[in-house]
Amino acid sequence: MGNYGPKDLLGIALTPTEAVSDDLERKLGLFSVIIISLSAMIGSGLFVLPALAMLEMGGGTNPVGGVWLAYLVAAFLVIPGAVSKSELSTAMPSSGGSYVYVEKTFGPLIGTIAGLGLWANFMLKSAFALIGFKAYLWVIEDIIGVDINIETAAIFLLLIIVIINILGVKRIKKIQTPIVMFSAFYLLSVCAYAVLTQDLDWGRVSSKDSFGSWEDVAATSAFVFVSYAGVTKIAAVGGEIKNPGRNMPYGILLSLLISCLLYVSVTMVMAAAVEPSEYMHGEHGASEDPIYIFAETVGGETVGIIAAILAVITMTSMALAGILASSRFPFAMARDNLLPGFLENVHAKYGTPHWAIIGTGIAMGLAITFLPVHDVAELASGFKIMIFMLINACVIVLRNSSDSHAWYDPEWKTPRGLYPLVQLFGILGGAALLYFMGTKSLIGAGVAIILGIIIFNSYGKGRVQSVITPWETTKKMLTDPREVEKRRVFAAFYAADTEGTGELNLEGFIIALKALGYIVGGGPNIPDDAIVVPSASKTRPDRLIRDIFHEGDADEDGLIDIEEFLSVAEEIEPEG
């Protein structure tokens, strides 16, 4: 065990610090949090996925109607990630997201990999929205009586979306919310009409044959996982939420519950009202416009056309907001010196990260042109599952290393008795979903990992400052806990030595012991007669801190140097 200088201890913090904030006005209440979270979730997962999921649950050949169960299971497995992100967001209630949490917990290498995964997830989800746009555009084509090249129209729309994002139209999110909410209300109205007026076959959604095998249920649950990808998106604007310790976790969990009920109820009525085979096209293909088929069957052509128009508008608004969100990940990574600096360049006139937006737009164009819709959905779900696994791991690591990284001081924590069971369940459940999803998600993960390692080692490694991360501390605690405590002792000494003299007077000595958590008595100002619990022997009486100071001052110069402090700390360190 060697000695440490101040530069060797970067990243160690023994006292809680004020949560990082962007000094934004906190004006978002609980209702706003729920609405924003819902608007980020309800989209392609409802307008495009159901038919694909029916085919997936039927083993890829025979569509079945029990797809609602997959949405329910997926929501259940999202809960751990939602709980963990609720806790993380109240410790770091600033504008940011999962990338920030992962990078601060695991360091820049894992942060690079996670940043690429998050970018890929949001980019693919946005590409999926444009695929939904293509699927419903033919209805609009029929209405206006003009032949439209669907592929060209989608790419043209993507170009428009990129330009709008560069121009910095900040009203996008304000427009998206009422659109999504109205679309959801319309679908629920169609479902209610179907229940009240149609002779529904509930056996198609509840019989044993409606669920396929349990492996199919698991694979389909993983497939539709992306439907809930936006549940924690509100954490990205945590700096604008009133009372984040309450409104953040409650808003996230309530929006998850509401979206789950929406997905389950709509897909259940869809299958009960329309034979699942009617949602297919060709020999083994699923329709990408199931909501139109459902609405037209239940309410006629006009009802179906309105549903299709709403789908086009909703998909467009989601793509607008999606590219806005996804482009911020390369921007943030460039700001942290993990990606080339041009990606953090902000347009001189419009104040937007234009190169990050353009790069994301190009990637989306390639995805919607060359990737089948099923693969886009599967990859997006796979990346989201992996990020949620990392988020759960962040909480465990940060909790276990908080003595050395006291900046982690969440206002809301996973309820006592549930930690770390919830987080472990989320990690193991996510791993199971990836297994049942198959090779494509693993290949996607592998590409992200390899690419992240290459980018970090070739670019970021030499540009980022080396700090001790909570993950490094956690690993060290398993192999050499005494060294972890020694680093804490050094850090406490240097933090108390504000003048940089290399020595502590009695006041500084008290401050250092307080930071270490060794002082258990005394008033708010830690008077000289504060009590310290000795660890050397349980039979020894508690001693006054003044006496400990003088006993530790071996050269009797009235000051404690680092070697003397190390000796004192080793003697009085509390047990356990």
N, C-alpha and C positions, 0 to 999 in steps of 0.2 A: 504494500500500500504506500503510494507516494504522497507527496504534499501537493497542494493545489494553489494556484494563483487565481486572482479574480477572473481573468479571461478564460480559465479552465472551467469555470462554474456557470457560464452563460446558460440560461434556461432554468436554473435552480431558483425558486422563489419560496420563501418560508412564511411569508405573511400574505393574506388575501389582498388582492388589488381590486380597485374599482373596475367593474366589468367594462370592457371596451365598448364604446358607443360612438356613433357618428354625429352626435349632437343634433339629430333630427327631431322634429316635433312629434311627440308621441300622441297620436290622435286616433289610432285604430283600436276599437273596442272588441269585445268578444264576438259580436255579430259580424263585424267586418272581417275578423280573422276566419270565421266559418265560411263566409261568402267567398273570400279570396281563395281559400283552400279548395272549396267545391268547384269554383270556376277553373282551377288548374287541373282538376281530375276529370270532369265530365266532358267528354269529347269523343275521340276515336275509339276509346274503350267501350263506348255505348253505341256509336253509329256504325262502326266497322267490324269490331271484334266478335260479336255474338255468333254469327254464322261460322266464322273460322273456328271459334271455340267449340261449337256443336260438332264440327267435323273432327276436331282434335280429340274430343271426348269419345267419339265413336271409333277411335283407333285409326283415323285418317281415311276411312272408307265408308262408314255408315253413320251419318249424323244422328245424334240423339239429343233429347230435350232437357236433360238434367244439368245443363251448363251452369244454371244458377248456383249449384253447389260449388263449382270451381271458383266463382266470384266470392262466395262466402268463405271458403278455405283461404283464398288469397288474402282477403281482408284480415282474417284471423292471424295470418303470418306476417302481415304488415304491422300489427299492433306493437310488437317489440321495438321495431325501428322507429315507430311514431313516439313511443314512450321515451326511448333513448334520445331522439332528436329534441323532444320537448325539454329534457333535462339539459342537454348541451346548449340549446338556444338560450336558456335562462342564465347560463354561465357566460355566454358570449352573445348578448342580444344586440348585435350589430348587423348591418347589411352585409350579407355574405351567405354562406351556405355550408354544405357538407364538405366541400373542398377545404375550407378553413379549419373545420374541426379535425379532419383527418391529418392535414399537414401539421397542425400544432401538436397533435398526439403522437404521430408516428415519424415525423420528420419529412424532409423534402423529397426523398426518393419515393416513399409510399404516397406522399402528397402528389407527386407528378403522375403516378399511375392512377390514383383516384381522380385527379383532375381530368385526365384523358377519358376515364370511364364515365364520369359525370357529363363531360362534353358529348361523348358518344351517345349516352342515354337521352339527353335532351334533344340532340340533333336528330336521332332516329325517331324519337317520339314526334318531333315536328315534321319529319319526312312522312311519318305514318299519317299525320293529319292531311298532308297534301295528297297522299294516296287515297284517303277518304274523299277528298275534294274531287279527284278524278272519277271515283266510283259513282258519285251522285250527279256529276256534271251532265251525264247523258240525259237525265230527266229535264234539266234546264234547256239542253239542246233541243229536245222534242218540243218544249213549250214555245221557244222563240222561232222554231222552224228553220234553223240554220245548222248546217253540218260543221262540227267543231273537231279539230284534231286534238283529242284529249291529252295526249302526251305533250304536245306543243303548248297547250293551254296551261298545263301544270307547271312547266318550266317557265313560261311567261309570267305566271302568277308568282312563282318563286323569285324571279327577277324583280318584280314590283315590290314584293315583301322585303327583299334585301335593300332596295332603294329607300323604302319607307323607314326601315330601321336606321339606316345611315342618316336620314334627315332628322331622326330623333323625335318622332311623334309620340310624345309621352302619354297621350290619351288612349293608347292601345288597350291598356289594362282596364281603364274605366269603361271602354266600349265592350270588352270581352265579357265582363261579368254579367251585364243584363242580357247579352245574347245567349250565353250558356244557361243562365237561369230560366229564360223564357223557353229555350229548347227543351230543357228538362221538364218544365211545367207542361209543355205541349205533349210530350211523350207520356207523361203520367196521365194526362187527360184522355189520350187515346187508349191507354191501358184500362182506365176506369170505364170508358165507354165499352170496351171489349168485354170486361167482366160483367157489366150490367145488361148487355144486349146480345152477346154471342153465346153459343153453346160450346163452352171450352172443354177440351179434353185434358183434364188434370192428370190423367194416367201417363201422359207423355212426359210429365215433369217429375213424377213421383214413383213410378214403377221401377223395379230392379233393372230392367233393360234400358232405362233412360240414362243411366250413369256409366255404362261401359264397365271396364275393370277398374280396380282401385289405382293401378298404375296410370291408366288414362286420366282419372280424376286428378292425380298428382301432377301429371304432365300438363294438363289443361290449366290447373291452378297456377303453375309457373308461367304458362303462356299469357294468362290474363293479368298477371301481376302488374304489368305496366299501367293498367287502368287506374291504379292507385298511386302512380308515380308523383302526382302533384300534392299529395296529402301534407307533406312537410315543406312545401315550397314557401309557405308563409314565413318560415324561419329566415329567409333571405332578406326580409324587411323587418327583422326583429327590433331594429332601432326605432321603429315608428309605432310600436305597439304599447298601449297603455297597460300598466300593471302586467308586464310580460310573465311574471312568476305564476300568475293565475290564467290570464287570457291565452297565452301561448299553448300550454298543454291541454287545457280544456277545449280550445278552439280546434286544435289538431285532432284530438280524439273524437269530438262531436262531429266534425266534418267527415271523418273516416266512417263513423256509424251511419251518418245520413247517406253518404255515397254508396256504402254497402247495401243499405236498404233499397236504394234506387236501382242499383245494378241487379240485385236479386229479384226484385219485384218485376222490373221491366223484362228481363230475360225469361222469367217464369211465365209471364203472360204471353210473350212472343211465341214460346214453344207450345203453350196450351192452345193458342188461337190458330197457329199455322203449323202444319206438319213440317218438321225439320228438313225434310227432303226438298220442300219448296224454297228453302233458302240456299239451295245449291244451284250450280250451273255447270254444264258439261258433265263428264263422267265422274271425276273426282275433285271438283273444284267448289269452293264456297263463294257465295255472292259477297261482294264488298259493300253492298248497299242494303243490308237486312232491314233497316228501319223503314225504308221506302216500301219494301215488300210487305212488311207487317202492317204499316199504316194504310196502304192501299187495300189490302185484303180486308181489314177491319172496317174502314170507313169510306172506301171508295177512292176514285182517282184524285179528287181534289185534296182530300186529307193526305194522300200519299205525296202529292206534289208539294204541299206545304212542308211536310216532313223533309223532303229532299232539299228544298230551298233552305230550310233551317240548318240542315246538315252541311250544305255548302258554305253558308255564312259562318257556322260554328267552326268548321275545319279551317277556314281562312283566318279567322280571328285567333285560333289556337296556334296556327303556324306563325302568325305575326308575333304573338307573345313568346312562342317557343324559341324562335331564332334570337329574340332579344335576350332570353335567359341563357341559352346555350353559348352564345358568343361571349358572354361575360367570363366563362371559365378560362379560355386561352388568354383573355385580357388580364385576369387576376394572376394567372401563372406567369405571364410575362412580367407583370409588376413585381412578382416575387423572384424574378431572375431564373425561372425554371424553363421559360420558352424565349425565343428571340425577341429582342426589345421592340421590333416594329409592330408586334401584336398589341402592345399597350399604347401605341400612338393614338391620339384622339384628334378627330377632324377639327381643323382650325376654326371652321365656321359653325359646324353643327354640334360639336362637343361629344361625338360618339366614337367608339373604337372601331373605325371603319374597316381596317384590315382584318380584325377578328370576325366581324360580321360577314365580310366577303368570303373569307376562308370557310366559315360555317355554311354559308349559302352554297358554295361549290360542293362541299361534302354532302349536303342535302340533295343537291341535284344528281349527284352520282348514285346516291342511295335509291331515290325514287325511279331512276332510269334503269338501273342494273339489278337491284335486289327485288326478289319476289316479296309480295306483301307479307306473307307468313314469316319469312326470314327477318324482315324489318321489325315486326312485332316481337319475335322471339329474341332477337339480339337486344332490343330495347328493354325487354323484361329481364333478360339475363344480366345486363349491366346494372339495372336498378336493384336486383336481388343482391349482387355483390357489394354495392354501395351500402345497402342496408345492413349487411353483415359487418362491414367495417364500422358503421355508425354504432352498432351494438358493442363491438370490440372497444371502441373509443371510450365508452362509459366505464367499462371494466378497468381498462388501463389507467384512466384518469382518476378513478376512485382509489385504486391501489397505490398510486404514486403521489397522491395529493399532499402528503407530508413534505415532499420535496418540490412540489409544483402547486403551491397554495393559491395560485391565480385561478385554479379551478374551484370555484365556490358558487355552484348553481343555486339560484333562488328556489327552484323546484326540483325535487329529486324523485327518482323512482320510489314508490311507496315501500316503507320498511317491510321486510318479509318477502318482497317480490324481487329485490335485487340480490344476487345477480341472475336469478333463475330466469327472469324475463329476457335478459340479454343473451344468456346461453341458449335459450329456446330459439331466439331469433337467428343466432348464428347456425345452430344445428338444422333448424327448419329451412333456412336459406340454402345450406349445403345440400339438403335432401331435394329441394326444388330444382337446383342446378343439375343434380344427378338425373332426375326424371325428365328434365327438359331435353337432355341429349347432348350431342357433340358440338352443335353449332354455338351454343352459349359458351362452352368451354373453350372452343377455338377463338371466339371473340374475346374472352377473358385473357387467353394466352397472348393474343396479338397486342392487347392493351398493356399487359405486363412487360412483354419484350420491348415494345416501342417505348414505354415509360422508362425502362432501364437504360435503353440506348440514348434517349434524349437527355436523361439526367446525367449520365456519365460523360456524354460528349459535350454537353452545354452547361447544365445547371450546377454540377458538382463544384466547379471552380469559381462559381459566382455567388454562392449562398454562404452565409455565415454559419459556422458549425456551432450548434448548441446541444445541450443535454436535453433530450426529449423525454416525456413521460414513458414512452415505450422502452427507451434505453434504461431508464431507472427501474422499470418493472422487471426487465430481464436481469438486471444487476441484483435486484432484491432476491431473486431465486438462486443466484449463484454466490453472491458475496454481500449479504445484508450489512455487514460491518462497514464495508466500503461506502455503501449508500449513506449510512449514518455519518461517517467521517466527512463526506462531501457536504452534508447538511451543516456540520459543525463549522467547517471552513466558511461556508456561505454565510452563516449567522455572524461569525466574527467580522468578515469583511463588510457586511451590511451595517453592523454597529459601529465600525471604525470609519465614521463619516469624514474624518480629517485625513485619512490615509497615513496615519503615523505608525501603524503596525502594533498599536497598543490600545487597551481599553481601560478607562477609569471605571469606577463603581457603577456609574449611570449606564455607560455603554455595556458593561458586563451584564447588568440586569436586562437591558434591551435584547442582547444576544440570547440569553437563556429563555426569555419570553418567546422569542421567535422560534426557538427549538421546541417549545412546549414543555420545558422542564419545570417551570414555575407553576405551582398549583394554588398558591395563596396570595394574599396581598390585595390592596385596594386598586382602584382604577388607574392610579398613577404609579403602581408598583413601588411601594416604599421600600426602604432599606431592610425592613424586617419581614419582607415577603418570605414565605416558606417554600422550601425546595424538598422534593422527595428523593432521598438517596436510593440508588439502586444496588449498591455494593452489598448491602445486607438489610433484610427486612426487619432485623432486630434493632438496627440503629435508629435512634430518634431523628425526627425531622430537624433540620438545622436552619438557622437564619442565613439569608443570602450574604449578609455582610461578613459573617464568620467564614463562609465558604470562599468569599473573595480573598480575604486575608490569608487563609490557609493555602490557597492556590498561588498567591504571589510569592513564589519561591525566593526571588532576589530582594523582596521587601522594598521595592521602589514605588509602591502604591499604584502600580499599573500591571495589567495582565497582558503578556504577549501571546502569540499564537500557540507556542509550545505549552505554555502554562494553561492556556484555555483548553487545549486538547486534553490535557491531563485531568482538568476539573470536569470537563464534559463526560469523559469516560467513566469517572467515578460516580457522578450523580445522575447519569442517564436513567430515566425511568424504565422499569422492566416491562416487557410485553409490548 
